[in-house]
Amino acid sequence: MDPWWEDERDQELPVAVPHAELSPEALRGVVESFVLREGTDYGERDVPFETKVAEVIRQLERGEARIMFDPVTQSVQIVTA
């Protein structure tokens, strides 16, 4: 843990990772992980896992979402653009 007096501005900021630079396997792994932990509510209808994964990939391709890597936590997140 960082000392309490360390300036927050010294911390590394999250970095955008272009989805097209990931291998198809890596991209699918990132998206699957995101879909599994997000628990998105689709209302009364049940949406298959594959449909959710395909929709997130489409959002990345359209520029509506982007992949962010946080160097502090060493984690990846998908956020709306």
mmCIF file of the N, C-alpha and C atoms, coordinates in Angstrom:
data_MODEL
# 
_entry.id   MODEL 
# 
loop_
_atom_site.group_PDB 
_atom_site.id 
_atom_site.type_symbol 
_atom_site.label_atom_id 
_atom_site.label_alt_id 
_atom_site.label_comp_id 
_atom_site.label_asym_id 
_atom_site.label_entity_id 
_atom_site.label_seq_id 
_atom_site.pdbx_PDB_ins_code 
_atom_site.Cartn_x 
_atom_site.Cartn_y 
_atom_site.Cartn_z 
_atom_site.occupancy 
_atom_site.B_iso_or_equiv 
_atom_site.pdbx_formal_charge 
_atom_site.auth_seq_id 
_atom_site.auth_comp_id 
_atom_site.auth_asym_id 
_atom_site.auth_atom_id 
_atom_site.pdbx_PDB_model_num 
ATOM 1   N N  . MET A 1 1  ? 0.848   -1.189  0.000   1.00 0.00 ? 1  MET A N  1 
ATOM 2   C CA . MET A 1 1  ? 0.000   0.000   0.000   1.00 0.00 ? 1  MET A CA 1 
ATOM 3   C C  . MET A 1 1  ? 0.887   1.244   0.000   1.00 0.00 ? 1  MET A C  1 
ATOM 4   N N  . ASP A 1 2  ? 0.435   2.247   -0.747  1.00 0.00 ? 2  ASP A N  1 
ATOM 5   C CA . ASP A 1 2  ? 1.200   3.484   -0.845  1.00 0.00 ? 2  ASP A CA 1 
ATOM 6   C C  . ASP A 1 2  ? 1.101   4.274   0.459   1.00 0.00 ? 2  ASP A C  1 
ATOM 7   N N  . PRO A 1 3  ? 2.141   4.999   0.791   1.00 0.00 ? 3  PRO A N  1 
ATOM 8   C CA . PRO A 1 3  ? 2.082   5.850   1.988   1.00 0.00 ? 3  PRO A CA 1 
ATOM 9   C C  . PRO A 1 3  ? 0.982   6.900   1.824   1.00 0.00 ? 3  PRO A C  1 
ATOM 10  N N  . TRP A 1 4  ? 0.388   7.275   2.943   1.00 0.00 ? 4  TRP A N  1 
ATOM 11  C CA . TRP A 1 4  ? -0.720  8.234   2.901   1.00 0.00 ? 4  TRP A CA 1 
ATOM 12  C C  . TRP A 1 4  ? -0.320  9.584   2.328   1.00 0.00 ? 4  TRP A C  1 
ATOM 13  N N  . TRP A 1 5  ? 0.929   9.921   2.376   1.00 0.00 ? 5  TRP A N  1 
ATOM 14  C CA . TRP A 1 5  ? 1.365   11.238  1.912   1.00 0.00 ? 5  TRP A CA 1 
ATOM 15  C C  . TRP A 1 5  ? 1.701   11.267  0.425   1.00 0.00 ? 5  TRP A C  1 
ATOM 16  N N  . GLU A 1 6  ? 1.709   10.105  -0.218  1.00 0.00 ? 6  GLU A N  1 
ATOM 17  C CA . GLU A 1 6  ? 2.039   10.075  -1.642  1.00 0.00 ? 6  GLU A CA 1 
ATOM 18  C C  . GLU A 1 6  ? 0.939   10.778  -2.439  1.00 0.00 ? 6  GLU A C  1 
ATOM 19  N N  . ASP A 1 7  ? 1.344   11.594  -3.363  1.00 0.00 ? 7  ASP A N  1 
ATOM 20  C CA . ASP A 1 7  ? 0.413   12.367  -4.172  1.00 0.00 ? 7  ASP A CA 1 
ATOM 21  C C  . ASP A 1 7  ? -0.327  11.444  -5.131  1.00 0.00 ? 7  ASP A C  1 
ATOM 22  N N  . GLU A 1 8  ? -1.659  11.585  -5.178  1.00 0.00 ? 8  GLU A N  1 
ATOM 23  C CA . GLU A 1 8  ? -2.465  10.764  -6.077  1.00 0.00 ? 8  GLU A CA 1 
ATOM 24  C C  . GLU A 1 8  ? -2.069  10.962  -7.530  1.00 0.00 ? 8  GLU A C  1 
ATOM 25  N N  . ARG A 1 9  ? -1.542  12.115  -7.859  1.00 0.00 ? 9  ARG A N  1 
ATOM 26  C CA . ARG A 1 9  ? -1.162  12.387  -9.250  1.00 0.00 ? 9  ARG A CA 1 
ATOM 27  C C  . ARG A 1 9  ? 0.019   11.539  -9.691  1.00 0.00 ? 9  ARG A C  1 
ATOM 28  N N  . ASP A 1 10 ? 0.740   10.950  -8.758  1.00 0.00 ? 10 ASP A N  1 
ATOM 29  C CA . ASP A 1 10 ? 1.881   10.100  -9.107  1.00 0.00 ? 10 ASP A CA 1 
ATOM 30  C C  . ASP A 1 10 ? 1.453   8.686   -9.497  1.00 0.00 ? 10 ASP A C  1 
ATOM 31  N N  . GLN A 1 11 ? 0.197   8.340   -9.254  1.00 0.00 ? 11 GLN A N  1 
ATOM 32  C CA . GLN A 1 11 ? -0.264  7.004   -9.586  1.00 0.00 ? 11 GLN A CA 1 
ATOM 33  C C  . GLN A 1 11 ? -0.480  6.881   -11.091 1.00 0.00 ? 11 GLN A C  1 
ATOM 34  N N  . GLU A 1 12 ? -0.234  5.686   -11.601 1.00 0.00 ? 12 GLU A N  1 
ATOM 35  C CA . GLU A 1 12 ? -0.430  5.439   -13.023 1.00 0.00 ? 12 GLU A CA 1 
ATOM 36  C C  . GLU A 1 12 ? -1.916  5.388   -13.337 1.00 0.00 ? 12 GLU A C  1 
ATOM 37  N N  . LEU A 1 13 ? -2.295  5.986   -14.458 1.00 0.00 ? 13 LEU A N  1 
ATOM 38  C CA . LEU A 1 13 ? -3.687  6.008   -14.888 1.00 0.00 ? 13 LEU A CA 1 
ATOM 39  C C  . LEU A 1 13 ? -3.987  4.795   -15.765 1.00 0.00 ? 13 LEU A C  1 
ATOM 40  N N  . PRO A 1 14 ? -5.259  4.393   -15.830 1.00 0.00 ? 14 PRO A N  1 
ATOM 41  C CA . PRO A 1 14 ? -5.629  3.298   -16.733 1.00 0.00 ? 14 PRO A CA 1 
ATOM 42  C C  . PRO A 1 14 ? -5.285  3.644   -18.180 1.00 0.00 ? 14 PRO A C  1 
ATOM 43  N N  . VAL A 1 15 ? -4.999  2.606   -18.954 1.00 0.00 ? 15 VAL A N  1 
ATOM 44  C CA . VAL A 1 15 ? -4.578  2.752   -20.337 1.00 0.00 ? 15 VAL A CA 1 
ATOM 45  C C  . VAL A 1 15 ? -5.592  2.059   -21.245 1.00 0.00 ? 15 VAL A C  1 
ATOM 46  N N  . ALA A 1 16 ? -6.004  2.753   -22.315 1.00 0.00 ? 16 ALA A N  1 
ATOM 47  C CA . ALA A 1 16 ? -6.905  2.139   -23.293 1.00 0.00 ? 16 ALA A CA 1 
ATOM 48  C C  . ALA A 1 16 ? -6.134  1.108   -24.104 1.00 0.00 ? 16 ALA A C  1 
ATOM 49  N N  . VAL A 1 17 ? -6.742  -0.051  -24.296 1.00 0.00 ? 17 VAL A N  1 
ATOM 50  C CA . VAL A 1 17 ? -6.142  -1.126  -25.093 1.00 0.00 ? 17 VAL A CA 1 
ATOM 51  C C  . VAL A 1 17 ? -7.005  -1.307  -26.336 1.00 0.00 ? 17 VAL A C  1 
ATOM 52  N N  . PRO A 1 18 ? -6.489  -0.981  -27.524 1.00 0.00 ? 18 PRO A N  1 
ATOM 53  C CA . PRO A 1 18 ? -7.283  -1.172  -28.739 1.00 0.00 ? 18 PRO A CA 1 
ATOM 54  C C  . PRO A 1 18 ? -7.653  -2.647  -28.915 1.00 0.00 ? 18 PRO A C  1 
ATOM 55  N N  . HIS A 1 19 ? -8.947  -2.919  -29.036 1.00 0.00 ? 19 HIS A N  1 
ATOM 56  C CA . HIS A 1 19 ? -9.396  -4.312  -29.123 1.00 0.00 ? 19 HIS A CA 1 
ATOM 57  C C  . HIS A 1 19 ? -8.803  -5.030  -30.331 1.00 0.00 ? 19 HIS A C  1 
ATOM 58  N N  . ALA A 1 20 ? -8.548  -4.295  -31.405 1.00 0.00 ? 20 ALA A N  1 
ATOM 59  C CA . ALA A 1 20 ? -8.014  -4.902  -32.626 1.00 0.00 ? 20 ALA A CA 1 
ATOM 60  C C  . ALA A 1 20 ? -6.570  -5.375  -32.444 1.00 0.00 ? 20 ALA A C  1 
ATOM 61  N N  . GLU A 1 21 ? -5.891  -4.897  -31.411 1.00 0.00 ? 21 GLU A N  1 
ATOM 62  C CA . GLU A 1 21 ? -4.508  -5.318  -31.172 1.00 0.00 ? 21 GLU A CA 1 
ATOM 63  C C  . GLU A 1 21 ? -4.417  -6.611  -30.370 1.00 0.00 ? 21 GLU A C  1 
ATOM 64  N N  . LEU A 1 22 ? -5.540  -7.083  -29.853 1.00 0.00 ? 22 LEU A N  1 
ATOM 65  C CA . LEU A 1 22 ? -5.553  -8.345  -29.122 1.00 0.00 ? 22 LEU A CA 1 
ATOM 66  C C  . LEU A 1 22 ? -5.788  -9.501  -30.094 1.00 0.00 ? 22 LEU A C  1 
ATOM 67  N N  . SER A 1 23 ? -5.237  -10.650 -29.779 1.00 0.00 ? 23 SER A N  1 
ATOM 68  C CA . SER A 1 23 ? -5.528  -11.838 -30.580 1.00 0.00 ? 23 SER A CA 1 
ATOM 69  C C  . SER A 1 23 ? -7.008  -12.172 -30.393 1.00 0.00 ? 23 SER A C  1 
ATOM 70  N N  . PRO A 1 24 ? -7.621  -12.882 -31.334 1.00 0.00 ? 24 PRO A N  1 
ATOM 71  C CA . PRO A 1 24 ? -9.032  -13.259 -31.160 1.00 0.00 ? 24 PRO A CA 1 
ATOM 72  C C  . PRO A 1 24 ? -9.282  -14.012 -29.850 1.00 0.00 ? 24 PRO A C  1 
ATOM 73  N N  . GLU A 1 25 ? -8.329  -14.859 -29.460 1.00 0.00 ? 25 GLU A N  1 
ATOM 74  C CA . GLU A 1 25 ? -8.478  -15.628 -28.219 1.00 0.00 ? 25 GLU A CA 1 
ATOM 75  C C  . GLU A 1 25 ? -8.424  -14.717 -26.997 1.00 0.00 ? 25 GLU A C  1 
ATOM 76  N N  . ALA A 1 26 ? -7.486  -13.774 -27.002 1.00 0.00 ? 26 ALA A N  1 
ATOM 77  C CA . ALA A 1 26 ? -7.354  -12.849 -25.869 1.00 0.00 ? 26 ALA A CA 1 
ATOM 78  C C  . ALA A 1 26 ? -8.581  -11.945 -25.769 1.00 0.00 ? 26 ALA A C  1 
ATOM 79  N N  . LEU A 1 27 ? -9.062  -11.440 -26.907 1.00 0.00 ? 27 LEU A N  1 
ATOM 80  C CA . LEU A 1 27 ? -10.244 -10.581 -26.911 1.00 0.00 ? 27 LEU A CA 1 
ATOM 81  C C  . LEU A 1 27 ? -11.445 -11.338 -26.360 1.00 0.00 ? 27 LEU A C  1 
ATOM 82  N N  . ARG A 1 28 ? -11.638 -12.553 -26.823 1.00 0.00 ? 28 ARG A N  1 
ATOM 83  C CA . ARG A 1 28 ? -12.776 -13.345 -26.334 1.00 0.00 ? 28 ARG A CA 1 
ATOM 84  C C  . ARG A 1 28 ? -12.647 -13.584 -24.826 1.00 0.00 ? 28 ARG A C  1 
ATOM 85  N N  . GLY A 1 29 ? -11.440 -13.872 -24.350 1.00 0.00 ? 29 GLY A N  1 
ATOM 86  C CA . GLY A 1 29 ? -11.244 -14.084 -22.919 1.00 0.00 ? 29 GLY A CA 1 
ATOM 87  C C  . GLY A 1 29 ? -11.580 -12.857 -22.098 1.00 0.00 ? 29 GLY A C  1 
ATOM 88  N N  . VAL A 1 30 ? -11.170 -11.689 -22.569 1.00 0.00 ? 30 VAL A N  1 
ATOM 89  C CA . VAL A 1 30 ? -11.472 -10.434 -21.862 1.00 0.00 ? 30 VAL A CA 1 
ATOM 90  C C  . VAL A 1 30 ? -12.979 -10.189 -21.840 1.00 0.00 ? 30 VAL A C  1 
ATOM 91  N N  . VAL A 1 31 ? -13.619 -10.384 -22.993 1.00 0.00 ? 31 VAL A N  1 
ATOM 92  C CA . VAL A 1 31 ? -15.061 -10.132 -23.082 1.00 0.00 ? 31 VAL A CA 1 
ATOM 93  C C  . VAL A 1 31 ? -15.843 -11.144 -22.241 1.00 0.00 ? 31 VAL A C  1 
ATOM 94  N N  . GLU A 1 32 ? -15.467 -12.423 -22.307 1.00 0.00 ? 32 GLU A N  1 
ATOM 95  C CA . GLU A 1 32 ? -16.156 -13.435 -21.505 1.00 0.00 ? 32 GLU A CA 1 
ATOM 96  C C  . GLU A 1 32 ? -16.040 -13.132 -20.012 1.00 0.00 ? 32 GLU A C  1 
ATOM 97  N N  . SER A 1 33 ? -14.858 -12.758 -19.590 1.00 0.00 ? 33 SER A N  1 
ATOM 98  C CA . SER A 1 33 ? -14.651 -12.415 -18.180 1.00 0.00 ? 33 SER A CA 1 
ATOM 99  C C  . SER A 1 33 ? -15.531 -11.240 -17.780 1.00 0.00 ? 33 SER A C  1 
ATOM 100 N N  . PHE A 1 34 ? -15.598 -10.236 -18.627 1.00 0.00 ? 34 PHE A N  1 
ATOM 101 C CA . PHE A 1 34 ? -16.428 -9.061  -18.367 1.00 0.00 ? 34 PHE A CA 1 
ATOM 102 C C  . PHE A 1 34 ? -17.898 -9.451  -18.258 1.00 0.00 ? 34 PHE A C  1 
ATOM 103 N N  . VAL A 1 35 ? -18.386 -10.228 -19.214 1.00 0.00 ? 35 VAL A N  1 
ATOM 104 C CA . VAL A 1 35 ? -19.797 -10.627 -19.220 1.00 0.00 ? 35 VAL A CA 1 
ATOM 105 C C  . VAL A 1 35 ? -20.130 -11.447 -17.979 1.00 0.00 ? 35 VAL A C  1 
ATOM 106 N N  . LEU A 1 36 ? -19.238 -12.335 -17.594 1.00 0.00 ? 36 LEU A N  1 
ATOM 107 C CA . LEU A 1 36 ? -19.499 -13.180 -16.423 1.00 0.00 ? 36 LEU A CA 1 
ATOM 108 C C  . LEU A 1 36 ? -19.570 -12.380 -15.127 1.00 0.00 ? 36 LEU A C  1 
ATOM 109 N N  . ARG A 1 37 ? -18.757 -11.339 -15.003 1.00 0.00 ? 37 ARG A N  1 
ATOM 110 C CA . ARG A 1 37 ? -18.757 -10.611 -13.735 1.00 0.00 ? 37 ARG A CA 1 
ATOM 111 C C  . ARG A 1 37 ? -19.712 -9.432  -13.722 1.00 0.00 ? 37 ARG A C  1 
ATOM 112 N N  . GLU A 1 38 ? -20.226 -9.004  -14.858 1.00 0.00 ? 38 GLU A N  1 
ATOM 113 C CA . GLU A 1 38 ? -21.095 -7.834  -14.894 1.00 0.00 ? 38 GLU A CA 1 
ATOM 114 C C  . GLU A 1 38 ? -22.524 -8.128  -14.478 1.00 0.00 ? 38 GLU A C  1 
ATOM 115 N N  . GLY A 1 39 ? -23.055 -9.280  -14.810 1.00 0.00 ? 39 GLY A N  1 
ATOM 116 C CA . GLY A 1 39 ? -24.423 -9.604  -14.423 1.00 0.00 ? 39 GLY A CA 1 
ATOM 117 C C  . GLY A 1 39 ? -25.438 -8.604  -14.932 1.00 0.00 ? 39 GLY A C  1 
ATOM 118 N N  . THR A 1 40 ? -25.353 -8.249  -16.209 1.00 0.00 ? 40 THR A N  1 
ATOM 119 C CA . THR A 1 40 ? -26.253 -7.268  -16.807 1.00 0.00 ? 40 THR A CA 1 
ATOM 120 C C  . THR A 1 40 ? -27.694 -7.747  -16.764 1.00 0.00 ? 40 THR A C  1 
ATOM 121 N N  . ASP A 1 41 ? -28.612 -6.858  -16.458 1.00 0.00 ? 41 ASP A N  1 
ATOM 122 C CA . ASP A 1 41 ? -30.034 -7.175  -16.407 1.00 0.00 ? 41 ASP A CA 1 
ATOM 123 C C  . ASP A 1 41 ? -30.644 -6.919  -17.778 1.00 0.00 ? 41 ASP A C  1 
ATOM 124 N N  . TYR A 1 42 ? -31.204 -7.966  -18.383 1.00 0.00 ? 42 TYR A N  1 
ATOM 125 C CA . TYR A 1 42 ? -31.837 -7.846  -19.684 1.00 0.00 ? 42 TYR A CA 1 
ATOM 126 C C  . TYR A 1 42 ? -33.361 -7.895  -19.571 1.00 0.00 ? 42 TYR A C  1 
ATOM 127 N N  . GLY A 1 43 ? -33.883 -7.668  -18.390 1.00 0.00 ? 43 GLY A N  1 
ATOM 128 C CA . GLY A 1 43 ? -35.325 -7.671  -18.198 1.00 0.00 ? 43 GLY A CA 1 
ATOM 129 C C  . GLY A 1 43 ? -35.866 -9.074  -18.004 1.00 0.00 ? 43 GLY A C  1 
ATOM 130 N N  . GLU A 1 44 ? -37.088 -9.298  -18.505 1.00 0.00 ? 44 GLU A N  1 
ATOM 131 C CA . GLU A 1 44 ? -37.758 -10.569 -18.286 1.00 0.00 ? 44 GLU A CA 1 
ATOM 132 C C  . GLU A 1 44 ? -37.239 -11.698 -19.162 1.00 0.00 ? 44 GLU A C  1 
ATOM 133 N N  . ARG A 1 45 ? -36.599 -11.377 -20.259 1.00 0.00 ? 45 ARG A N  1 
ATOM 134 C CA . ARG A 1 45 ? -36.124 -12.436 -21.150 1.00 0.00 ? 45 ARG A CA 1 
ATOM 135 C C  . ARG A 1 45 ? -34.707 -12.858 -20.782 1.00 0.00 ? 45 ARG A C  1 
ATOM 136 N N  . ASP A 1 46 ? -34.439 -14.132 -20.993 1.00 0.00 ? 46 ASP A N  1 
ATOM 137 C CA . ASP A 1 46 ? -33.115 -14.674 -20.714 1.00 0.00 ? 46 ASP A CA 1 
ATOM 138 C C  . ASP A 1 46 ? -32.262 -14.565 -21.975 1.00 0.00 ? 46 ASP A C  1 
ATOM 139 N N  . VAL A 1 47 ? -31.116 -13.916 -21.876 1.00 0.00 ? 47 VAL A N  1 
ATOM 140 C CA . VAL A 1 47 ? -30.230 -13.726 -23.023 1.00 0.00 ? 47 VAL A CA 1 
ATOM 141 C C  . VAL A 1 47 ? -29.071 -14.708 -22.901 1.00 0.00 ? 47 VAL A C  1 
ATOM 142 N N  . PRO A 1 48 ? -28.871 -15.537 -23.938 1.00 0.00 ? 48 PRO A N  1 
ATOM 143 C CA . PRO A 1 48 ? -27.774 -16.512 -23.884 1.00 0.00 ? 48 PRO A CA 1 
ATOM 144 C C  . PRO A 1 48 ? -26.405 -15.835 -23.751 1.00 0.00 ? 48 PRO A C  1 
ATOM 145 N N  . PHE A 1 49 ? -25.508 -16.541 -23.087 1.00 0.00 ? 49 PHE A N  1 
ATOM 146 C CA . PHE A 1 49 ? -24.145 -16.050 -22.862 1.00 0.00 ? 49 PHE A CA 1 
ATOM 147 C C  . PHE A 1 49 ? -23.485 -15.631 -24.177 1.00 0.00 ? 49 PHE A C  1 
ATOM 148 N N  . GLU A 1 50 ? -23.606 -16.468 -25.218 1.00 0.00 ? 50 GLU A N  1 
ATOM 149 C CA . GLU A 1 50 ? -22.974 -16.168 -26.508 1.00 0.00 ? 50 GLU A CA 1 
ATOM 150 C C  . GLU A 1 50 ? -23.504 -14.861 -27.106 1.00 0.00 ? 50 GLU A C  1 
ATOM 151 N N  . THR A 1 51 ? -24.777 -14.598 -26.906 1.00 0.00 ? 51 THR A N  1 
ATOM 152 C CA . THR A 1 51 ? -25.373 -13.360 -27.411 1.00 0.00 ? 51 THR A CA 1 
ATOM 153 C C  . THR A 1 51 ? -24.783 -12.157 -26.683 1.00 0.00 ? 51 THR A C  1 
ATOM 154 N N  . LYS A 1 52 ? -24.610 -12.273 -25.387 1.00 0.00 ? 52 LYS A N  1 
ATOM 155 C CA . LYS A 1 52 ? -24.015 -11.189 -24.601 1.00 0.00 ? 52 LYS A CA 1 
ATOM 156 C C  . LYS A 1 52 ? -22.579 -10.921 -25.048 1.00 0.00 ? 52 LYS A C  1 
ATOM 157 N N  . VAL A 1 53 ? -21.804 -11.989 -25.241 1.00 0.00 ? 53 VAL A N  1 
ATOM 158 C CA . VAL A 1 53 ? -20.411 -11.846 -25.691 1.00 0.00 ? 53 VAL A CA 1 
ATOM 159 C C  . VAL A 1 53 ? -20.372 -11.166 -27.056 1.00 0.00 ? 53 VAL A C  1 
ATOM 160 N N  . ALA A 1 54 ? -21.211 -11.626 -27.979 1.00 0.00 ? 54 ALA A N  1 
ATOM 161 C CA . ALA A 1 54 ? -21.236 -11.047 -29.329 1.00 0.00 ? 54 ALA A CA 1 
ATOM 162 C C  . ALA A 1 54 ? -21.618 -9.569  -29.284 1.00 0.00 ? 54 ALA A C  1 
ATOM 163 N N  . GLU A 1 55 ? -22.547 -9.199  -28.421 1.00 0.00 ? 55 GLU A N  1 
ATOM 164 C CA . GLU A 1 55 ? -22.966 -7.796  -28.317 1.00 0.00 ? 55 GLU A CA 1 
ATOM 165 C C  . GLU A 1 55 ? -21.830 -6.917  -27.792 1.00 0.00 ? 55 GLU A C  1 
ATOM 166 N N  . VAL A 1 56 ? -21.090 -7.378  -26.802 1.00 0.00 ? 56 VAL A N  1 
ATOM 167 C CA . VAL A 1 56 ? -19.966 -6.589  -26.280 1.00 0.00 ? 56 VAL A CA 1 
ATOM 168 C C  . VAL A 1 56 ? -18.895 -6.436  -27.360 1.00 0.00 ? 56 VAL A C  1 
ATOM 169 N N  . ILE A 1 57 ? -18.625 -7.483  -28.101 1.00 0.00 ? 57 ILE A N  1 
ATOM 170 C CA . ILE A 1 57 ? -17.636 -7.390  -29.188 1.00 0.00 ? 57 ILE A CA 1 
ATOM 171 C C  . ILE A 1 57 ? -18.103 -6.382  -30.233 1.00 0.00 ? 57 ILE A C  1 
ATOM 172 N N  . ARG A 1 58 ? -19.386 -6.404  -30.580 1.00 0.00 ? 58 ARG A N  1 
ATOM 173 C CA . ARG A 1 58 ? -19.915 -5.410  -31.535 1.00 0.00 ? 58 ARG A CA 1 
ATOM 174 C C  . ARG A 1 58 ? -19.755 -3.990  -30.997 1.00 0.00 ? 58 ARG A C  1 
ATOM 175 N N  . GLN A 1 59 ? -20.004 -3.812  -29.696 1.00 0.00 ? 59 GLN A N  1 
ATOM 176 C CA . GLN A 1 59 ? -19.847 -2.487  -29.097 1.00 0.00 ? 59 GLN A CA 1 
ATOM 177 C C  . GLN A 1 59 ? -18.393 -2.019  -29.182 1.00 0.00 ? 59 GLN A C  1 
ATOM 178 N N  . LEU A 1 60 ? -17.466 -2.926  -28.980 1.00 0.00 ? 60 LEU A N  1 
ATOM 179 C CA . LEU A 1 60 ? -16.049 -2.576  -29.107 1.00 0.00 ? 60 LEU A CA 1 
ATOM 180 C C  . LEU A 1 60 ? -15.722 -2.200  -30.549 1.00 0.00 ? 60 LEU A C  1 
ATOM 181 N N  . GLU A 1 61 ? -16.235 -2.973  -31.494 1.00 0.00 ? 61 GLU A N  1 
ATOM 182 C CA . GLU A 1 61 ? -15.965 -2.712  -32.913 1.00 0.00 ? 61 GLU A CA 1 
ATOM 183 C C  . GLU A 1 61 ? -16.565 -1.384  -33.374 1.00 0.00 ? 61 GLU A C  1 
ATOM 184 N N  . ARG A 1 62 ? -17.715 -1.009  -32.819 1.00 0.00 ? 62 ARG A N  1 
ATOM 185 C CA . ARG A 1 62 ? -18.376 0.255   -33.194 1.00 0.00 ? 62 ARG A CA 1 
ATOM 186 C C  . ARG A 1 62 ? -17.815 1.455   -32.431 1.00 0.00 ? 62 ARG A C  1 
ATOM 187 N N  . GLY A 1 63 ? -16.921 1.205   -31.500 1.00 0.00 ? 63 GLY A N  1 
ATOM 188 C CA . GLY A 1 63 ? -16.351 2.303   -30.715 1.00 0.00 ? 63 GLY A CA 1 
ATOM 189 C C  . GLY A 1 63 ? -17.246 2.767   -29.588 1.00 0.00 ? 63 GLY A C  1 
ATOM 190 N N  . GLU A 1 64 ? -18.289 2.001   -29.262 1.00 0.00 ? 64 GLU A N  1 
ATOM 191 C CA . GLU A 1 64 ? -19.200 2.360   -28.178 1.00 0.00 ? 64 GLU A CA 1 
ATOM 192 C C  . GLU A 1 64 ? -18.661 1.939   -26.815 1.00 0.00 ? 64 GLU A C  1 
ATOM 193 N N  . ALA A 1 65 ? -17.699 1.044   -26.820 1.00 0.00 ? 65 ALA A N  1 
ATOM 194 C CA . ALA A 1 65 ? -17.058 0.572   -25.590 1.00 0.00 ? 65 ALA A CA 1 
ATOM 195 C C  . ALA A 1 65 ? -15.568 0.442   -25.860 1.00 0.00 ? 65 ALA A C  1 
ATOM 196 N N  . ARG A 1 66 ? -14.802 0.401   -24.777 1.00 0.00 ? 66 ARG A N  1 
ATOM 197 C CA . ARG A 1 66 ? -13.356 0.212   -24.946 1.00 0.00 ? 66 ARG A CA 1 
ATOM 198 C C  . ARG A 1 66 ? -12.792 -0.569  -23.771 1.00 0.00 ? 66 ARG A C  1 
ATOM 199 N N  . ILE A 1 67 ? -11.659 -1.185  -24.033 1.00 0.00 ? 67 ILE A N  1 
ATOM 200 C CA . ILE A 1 67 ? -10.980 -1.989  -23.023 1.00 0.00 ? 67 ILE A CA 1 
ATOM 201 C C  . ILE A 1 67 ? -9.966  -1.102  -22.322 1.00 0.00 ? 67 ILE A C  1 
ATOM 202 N N  . MET A 1 68 ? -9.986  -1.135  -20.981 1.00 0.00 ? 68 MET A N  1 
ATOM 203 C CA . MET A 1 68 ? -9.049  -0.348  -20.196 1.00 0.00 ? 68 MET A CA 1 
ATOM 204 C C  . MET A 1 68 ? -8.229  -1.275  -19.301 1.00 0.00 ? 68 MET A C  1 
ATOM 205 N N  . PHE A 1 69 ? -6.920  -1.023  -19.258 1.00 0.00 ? 69 PHE A N  1 
ATOM 206 C CA . PHE A 1 69 ? -6.029  -1.772  -18.375 1.00 0.00 ? 69 PHE A CA 1 
ATOM 207 C C  . PHE A 1 69 ? -5.588  -0.843  -17.262 1.00 0.00 ? 69 PHE A C  1 
ATOM 208 N N  . ASP A 1 70 ? -5.759  -1.286  -16.014 1.00 0.00 ? 70 ASP A N  1 
ATOM 209 C CA . ASP A 1 70 ? -5.352  -0.504  -14.852 1.00 0.00 ? 70 ASP A CA 1 
ATOM 210 C C  . ASP A 1 70 ? -4.018  -1.050  -14.345 1.00 0.00 ? 70 ASP A C  1 
ATOM 211 N N  . PRO A 1 71 ? -2.925  -0.303  -14.551 1.00 0.00 ? 71 PRO A N  1 
ATOM 212 C CA . PRO A 1 71 ? -1.614  -0.797  -14.128 1.00 0.00 ? 71 PRO A CA 1 
ATOM 213 C C  . PRO A 1 71 ? -1.452  -0.907  -12.613 1.00 0.00 ? 71 PRO A C  1 
ATOM 214 N N  . VAL A 1 72 ? -2.251  -0.171  -11.858 1.00 0.00 ? 72 VAL A N  1 
ATOM 215 C CA . VAL A 1 72 ? -2.148  -0.239  -10.394 1.00 0.00 ? 72 VAL A CA 1 
ATOM 216 C C  . VAL A 1 72 ? -2.694  -1.563  -9.877  1.00 0.00 ? 72 VAL A C  1 
ATOM 217 N N  . THR A 1 73 ? -3.867  -1.952  -10.384 1.00 0.00 ? 73 THR A N  1 
ATOM 218 C CA . THR A 1 73 ? -4.498  -3.198  -9.925  1.00 0.00 ? 73 THR A CA 1 
ATOM 219 C C  . THR A 1 73 ? -4.190  -4.383  -10.839 1.00 0.00 ? 73 THR A C  1 
ATOM 220 N N  . GLN A 1 74 ? -3.528  -4.090  -11.962 1.00 0.00 ? 74 GLN A N  1 
ATOM 221 C CA . GLN A 1 74 ? -3.220  -5.133  -12.952 1.00 0.00 ? 74 GLN A CA 1 
ATOM 222 C C  . GLN A 1 74 ? -4.504  -5.827  -13.430 1.00 0.00 ? 74 GLN A C  1 
ATOM 223 N N  . SER A 1 75 ? -5.557  -5.029  -13.640 1.00 0.00 ? 75 SER A N  1 
ATOM 224 C CA . SER A 1 75 ? -6.844  -5.587  -14.058 1.00 0.00 ? 75 SER A CA 1 
ATOM 225 C C  . SER A 1 75 ? -7.329  -4.932  -15.349 1.00 0.00 ? 75 SER A C  1 
ATOM 226 N N  . VAL A 1 76 ? -8.270  -5.617  -15.993 1.00 0.00 ? 76 VAL A N  1 
ATOM 227 C CA . VAL A 1 76 ? -8.844  -5.139  -17.242 1.00 0.00 ? 76 VAL A CA 1 
ATOM 228 C C  . VAL A 1 76 ? -10.334 -4.927  -17.034 1.00 0.00 ? 76 VAL A C  1 
ATOM 229 N N  . GLN A 1 77 ? -10.860 -3.874  -17.632 1.00 0.00 ? 77 GLN A N  1 
ATOM 230 C CA . GLN A 1 77 ? -12.273 -3.564  -17.541 1.00 0.00 ? 77 GLN A CA 1 
ATOM 231 C C  . GLN A 1 77 ? -12.745 -3.086  -18.910 1.00 0.00 ? 77 GLN A C  1 
ATOM 232 N N  . ILE A 1 78 ? -14.014 -3.277  -19.213 1.00 0.00 ? 78 ILE A N  1 
ATOM 233 C CA . ILE A 1 78 ? -14.608 -2.737  -20.421 1.00 0.00 ? 78 ILE A CA 1 
ATOM 234 C C  . ILE A 1 78 ? -15.549 -1.634  -19.976 1.00 0.00 ? 78 ILE A C  1 
ATOM 235 N N  . VAL A 1 79 ? -15.402 -0.468  -20.584 1.00 0.00 ? 79 VAL A N  1 
ATOM 236 C CA . VAL A 1 79 ? -16.206 0.701   -20.210 1.00 0.00 ? 79 VAL A CA 1 
ATOM 237 C C  . VAL A 1 79 ? -16.873 1.288   -21.455 1.00 0.00 ? 79 VAL A C  1 
ATOM 238 N N  . THR A 1 80 ? -17.959 2.004   -21.250 1.00 0.00 ? 80 THR A N  1 
ATOM 239 C CA . THR A 1 80 ? -18.591 2.684   -22.371 1.00 0.00 ? 80 THR A CA 1 
ATOM 240 C C  . THR A 1 80 ? -17.706 3.847   -22.787 1.00 0.00 ? 80 THR A C  1 
ATOM 241 N N  . ALA A 1 81 ? -17.707 4.092   -24.086 1.00 0.00 ? 81 ALA A N  1 
ATOM 242 C CA . ALA A 1 81 ? -16.840 5.150   -24.622 1.00 0.00 ? 81 ALA A CA 1 
ATOM 243 C C  . ALA A 1 81 ? -17.512 6.496   -24.532 1.00 0.00 ? 81 ALA A C  1 
# 
